Amino acid sequence: MTKIDSMRRLLLEQLIQWKGGKGRKPLILKGTRQVGKTTLLHQFGKEYFSAVHALNFEKDLGLDKIFESNLDPKHIIKELEFYFQRTIDLE
């Protein structure tokens, strides 16, 4: 196993722990550009969730508007459901 494979496995295990945590908060993944963050999240989402809703504030400059007027989580979820045109399962 290469260092990259073992690092990917470690990160995936950390994501699995996050998923199993009670009262988990939304996931924000930060890191250097072009190291595989998005790929890792898409793989994790496909394997461990029925749906994935990824927000990329760099590619869609209008997303920030959802968070400007009202930070109530229920309001944000409704706005995101409208944005994605699908229901967001909170479980």
Secondary structure, 3 states (H helix, E strand, C coil): CCHHHHHHHHHHHHHHHHHHCCCCCCCCCCCCCCCCHHHHHHHHHHHHCCCCCCCCCCCCCCHHHHHCCCCCHHHHHHHHHHHHCCCCCCC
